[in-house]
Amino acid sequence: MKNRLTAAGVTLGLAFSAGLAAPAAHAARPVERAVAAPVVVARVSDSAIHLSDSTLRAGKVTFKVVDAKSKGRAILQILRLHKGYTPQDLQSDIGKAFGGDTAAIARVDDNVTWLSGAGAKPTKPGWFDVRLGHGQYFVIDQNGGGAPGVLQVSGTMVKRSAPKPHGSIITYTYGFDTVGKLPHDGWVRTTNKADQPHFIEATRVKQGTTHRQVARFIKSGAAGNPSWVLGASDGIGVISPAHTGLWKVDLPKGEYLLQCFWPDRMDGMPHFFHGMWQLVQLH
């Protein structure tokens, strides 16, 4: 199994008749109502990522990922670089990190806030939703490609509604936990409660595949695709510790293997080989 990543405001006021004043103790308070999150279309081409809106007010944002590449699947990722760490630093470190360089892994883990993402195909857009605070964000294609998109977010948080999730996945240091029934077609919330970044790749497997079969495959070296792996797959981008993202699943019903291949900062091995995988049903 192949691992991936090669790198408004609303103002409410009250008007009173002239000469009248509202008693302070009974002054009406404006009720803050949630508005729908704006949808930013990210068109991923061979040369660049084009955003339908590059300046936003802080709050929840929904991204629609459109694959316009001539070859290769588009996998969008949004991230924020910490002060003093440049895009060139990330470009230099990410390849080393996935090569097992623990110093590079530590630099990436400590200097980048990963805020999820989603894959897309030419005939099927990807969707994800994330809460963004004030600052500058980069939007990259994990499967290579051209120049990243740049998103500037400003102001205080606006209360916005997000898509309603139909199930949740929690990532821990070397494992997953699920809450509720996971949908084969619907939104899933993913929260990282670990001390390292994680992403999720959900790969369809033959119904009835067992933990023993997966463990045996890993013990053998996990080379190639075993006979119990089917074609369908989807996933959510990298999420840093203490962050949450929503992604829209659009897959056939059935059994799936959840996996994370993020490199471990202690030994450089993908988390998959530390036991970060789980068989689940998408209903």
Secondary structure, 3 states (H helix, E strand, C coil): CCCCCCCCCCCCCCCCCCCCCCCHHHCCCCCCCCEECCEEEEEECCCEEEECCCEEEEEEEEEEEEECCCCCCEEEEEEEECCCCCHHHHHHHHHHHCCCCHHHHHHHHHHEEEEEEEEEECCECEEEEEEECCEEEEEEECCCCCECEEEEEEEEEECEECCCCCEEEEEECCEEEEECCECCEEEEEEEECCCCCEEEEEEEECCCCCHHHHHHHHHCCCCCCCCCEEEEEEEEEEECCCCEEEEEEECCCEEEEEECCCECCCCCCEHHHHCCEEEEEEC
